[in-house]
Structures are given as structure tokens and as C-alpha cells.
Amino acid sequence: MNNKLVAALLGLGFVWSGGNAHAYIYNEGMCSFGAVSLWNVGSTLSVDFTAGATMSAPGTSSVPVDFYLSTTNSVTSSSIFLKRSYQATITSPGPRCSAMAHDTLSLPATTNGSCFALGNYYVIARAGTSSQLATLHSVQAPGHPSFASFSPQTAPVGGLVTLTGTNFDSQTAVYFNGVSAARSIVNATTLVAQVPSGATTGKIRVAKAGSTTTFCNLPQTSGTNFTVDPYCLSSASYNSYGAIDYVASSEFTNNTIGLGTCPNYTHNTQYVVSATAGQVGKQIDIQFGSCGQPNYLKLFKMYVDWNGDNDFTDPGEFLIDAPSVSSDVLYTITLSIPTTVLPGTKRMRFIAAVHDDAGTNPSSVSSCGTYNFGETEDYLLNIAPAPAFSPAALSSEMPHAELTVSRGEESPPVRFGADSAAPAPRFTLPGQP
């Protein structure tokens, strides 16, 4: 009986040369095993080990060593196979241990088939069928960010969203439902991301740039969906010098006077003004502020998307164009609605922008785009069908709105100079300075 058949019967190892067995090994076992205790995701683990066996004849033979990742210190059915190493060799017959061998191990993509769980794991080295040694390791993910919250819950393409979490740095990437976004790092726990073109409603995710690992126990994805607003972006570039402080109708009061807030855009569609097709004289009160600054010259514009096509560019949708308004004066918007308007909710947009020498003026501000200082606020206008019997006074077939002073006195505004403008914010992609 040749050596190949004997070994097959006994379950022994072989060393092959030119297709003929010239020596075989048996009684394989681990002699020693060691590695550093910390293993970071994305890096390899260097291992040092010796393995032995009995060799049947003189020559050089490798002792196969299998490595596993496991939550227990011995191989079980749930242990994850990492690799087989042939770095341990013996050169003399008889029971021998190899010289010190070296190899590197890589972590698996997942620990359960769908994600990777950080924590403590054993790395097990096994030679033969039962001889094994284990070392305990802490598997961590330094440099990988975590996700905590985002605000606002909705914004248009180009809008700004503030994210909170941990480990934000120049290598942090942000994705809106899978679409990469530019972002500006404020500090290690806060960043501002810009809703990218092509983004759709879905989850926001943060990750280390280039990483494809999904972690089981490191939150990197928002718990709720971010909604991409179908309307165009309208926003001030800087949070200062002008704001909309007060909006009220018979249905609600939104009062931010004295709160010290100075947002550049506010999505206020939770506030709904109710009116009826054909109604004359629906009133909305509005007051502007200066964010604690002097009363700089402001302009005010109002739009309503009457036909619900997600823009404000159709005839009759640009309702008020007031080139000069003052802070701390209560104005009243008197709105007349045509009978031809279809029932349903309509987006209503208010823009208060500060005039400046850098180009912000009534002709430069429209329903879409950015301006330097001020605020845009969006509300909803719900139109009910016209009653079967209508009063004699009906609105015209074109919508109409007027802005009048309701309380207070308009004071002479101050012209805002371009030399007071703030530096432009810079948004970058991961890895850029």
C-alpha cells in the first residue's frame, strides 16, 4: 500500500512533490500563539505562532493552521473562519515545533451576515482537529462616526441640515438616502450637510470615507426618514440682521419675538391658514425683526403655489412685492382668493431680505435662490370649496394681496453696507481640507 493510501486511511497530512507523496505529517498541534489585544476595524492583525507535528521522513513540511474569530475561546459552529496559514514549517522527522511564524488576519465584513458587531472576540489558532490556542481582543472602530440626530426634518435640494453625533472629522462622509453630500464640520459632534442634487426622501447616514462596513452596534443611520422638499431652495446665506418674528391668523400664532433666534429658513408647514375659494379679506398678521441689530432696510415678498405644481412661477402666484418694511411693526396681509382656485393645501412662502450693497435688492430676490441676510418661511394655505350660495362680494379671478401697517410706526431704516457681510460658508467632501 503506497503512502498516499495509508495517509488517506489514517487522515494524515501530506507534503507533495511533483504529484508524489515523499513525506507526510500527523499529530498536528499548536505550540504557541500571540497577538496584540486591540484590533481596529479596517486594519489587519499581526499574529505570531508556532505549530508542530510528527513528520514521516526528512524534508520540509508546512503545518496548516486555521484561524477563527469567535465569541468563545474554542471553535464552535458560530465561529467565523478567517484564513488558513501555511507559514509554520518543520524540517526534521519526529515530533517537532516550528520556528516562530508570522501572518496577518483581516476582519470579516459582517459577524452575522448583515452587519459587524464591535466588542470583545477571541482569535483562535487551530492545528489538526482539536489542538487550539486563543487570545482575547477588543475590536474597535476609531475614526468611525456615529449618528444621533438631524434638523430640520425636511429641506429642499441645496438646503442645510444640521447633524449631531460623535467623531466627526475631515474623513466623515454624509449620505442622503445613498447620495453623497457636501458638508462642513463644525466640531467633533456637529456638522452641517447640504442636501445634494438627486437626493430622495429616506435615511441620512454618516460613515468614515471609503468604509463599506455596516455596524450592528454603532449607530450611523438616522432612525427616521429625512424628507426632501419638492420646492426650490429660498434662504438667507447668513443668520443675522433680519428675520420674520411673528406670523398669525385666526388659526394659529407663531411668535418668536424675543427668543434670540435668527434662522435663514424655517419650514413652518405645520401652521395652516384656512380660507375659502372666492373669499375676500382673509387676514394674516406678520412682523419682522432685526436679530438685535439696527433696523436695516428690508424688503418683503409673498408667494402662493395656487395650482400645486411645486413652484411659484405661474401667473398670480407672486402676490406681494414690498420694497421697504420695518422691524418691530405689525403688518396685516389682506388676501383675496379667486373662485377658480381648486380646493386643497397650497404652499405659501414669505421672504424678508435685508437690502445691502452686495447686490440684495428687490430685483435680485425671487421665490428661489439665496440672498445675504434675512429669512424665508413656508406655511400652508388650505382652500375649501366655494359655498353653493356666495355673497355678492366675490374676489376677482386673479388672486390679490395687500400689505398694510396694523400697529406701530415705520421708522426710517438704515442702509446695510457690504463691508459688514460675513464670509461665505464652505462645504467640502470627505478628505478635502
C-alpha positions, 0 to 999 in steps of 0.5 A: 500500500503506497503512502498516499493510501495509508495517509488517506486511511489514517487522515494524515497530512501530506507534503507533495512533490511533483504529484508524489507523496515523499513525506507526510505529517500527523499529530498536528498541534499548536505550540504557541500563539500571540497577538496584540489585544486591540484590533481596529476595524479596517486594519489587519492583525499581526499574529505570531505562532508556532505549530508542530507535528510528527513528520514521516521522513526528512524534508520540509513540511508546512503545518496548516493552521486555521484561524477563527474569530469567535465569541468563545475561546474554542471553535464552535459552529458560530465561529467565523473562519478567517484564513488558513496559514501555511507559514509554520514549517518543520524540517526534521522527522519526529515530533517537532515545533516550528520556528516562530511564524508570522501572518496577518488576519483581516476582519470579516465584513459582517459577524452575522451576515448583515452587519459587524458587531464591535466588542470583545472576540477571541482569535483562535489558532487551530492545528489538526482537529482539536489542538487550539490556542486563543487570545482575547481582543477588543475590536474597535472602530476609531475614526468611525462616526456615529449618528444621533440626530438631524434638523430640520426634518425636511429641506429642499435640494441645496438646503442645510441640515444640521447633524449631531453625533460623535467623531466627526472629522475631515474623513466623515462622509454624509449620505442622503438616502445613498447620495453623497453630500457636501458638508462642513464640520463644525466640531467633533459632534456637529456638522452641517450637510447640504442636501445634494442634487438627486437626493430622495426622501429616506435615511441620512447616514454618516460613515468614515470615507471609503468604509463599506462596513455596516455596524450592528452596534454603532449607530450611523443611520438616522432612525427616521426618514429625512424628507426632501422638499419638492420646492426650490431652495429660498434662504438667507446665506447668513443668520443675522440682521433680519428675520420674520418674528411673528406670523398669525391668523385666526388659526394659529400664532407663531411668535418668536419675538424675543427668543434670540433666534435668527434662522435663514429658513424655517419650514413652518408647514405645520401652521395652516391658514384656512380660507375659502375659494372666492373669499375676500379679506382673509387676514394674516398678521406678520412682523419682522425683526432685526436679530438685535441689530439696527433696523436695516432696510428690508424688503418683503415678498409673498408667494402662493403655489395656487395650482400645486405644481411645486413652484411659484412661477405661474401667473398670480402666484407672486402676490406681494412685492414690498420694497421697504418694511420695518422691524418691530411693526405689525403688518396685516396681509389682506388676501383675496382668493379667486373662485377658480382656485381648486380646493386643497393645501397650497404652499405659501412662502414669505421672504424678508431680505435685508437690502445691502450693497452686495447686490440684495435688492428687490430685483435680485430676490425671487421665490428661489435662490439665496440672498445675504441676510434675512429669512424665508418661511413656508406655511400652508394655505388650505382652500375649501370649496366655494359655498353653493350660495356666495355673497355678492362680494366675490374676489376677482379671478386673479388672486390679490394681496395687500400689505398694510401697517396694523400697529406701530410706526415705520421708522426710517431704516438704515442702509446695510453696507457690504463691508459688514457681510460675513464670509461665505460658508464652505462645504467640502467632501470627505478628505478635502481640507 
